[in-house]
Amino acid sequence: MKLKHDCVRYVLLSLEAQGIGMLQGVQLSQILPKLVNDQYSEDDITYTFLQLLDGGYINANYEKYVSGFSLIVFDITWKGHELLDSIRDDEVWKQTKKATSTLKSVSIGVLKNVASAVLTGIIKQKTGLPL
């Protein structure tokens, strides 16, 4: 399955907005109905959560069973917040996607670096600061 960058952004923004989990955590099965929409299927969102966990972008407890799995989501990690803060702004996201659109493969790390460069450029342009 392919990791959709727009879905990564959507899931992180949604987690932050909803204040998911924190101390006791929330089952993925409880979160899914709130996140599934015309753009992202249950499979898209589930896969994104699993990849965000694997990449260290969220804190969650994952257990695999013969009949399926359990994922309890607690919160976004520091690394996850760094990624989200670099891609949060709609204009930064739009320019980041445009800058990477001709490439066949872009890792989340590269995406974050491009977004940070775009953000730095916008800040320079608006403030004149030599960043």
Disulfide bonds with the S-S distance in Angstrom:
none
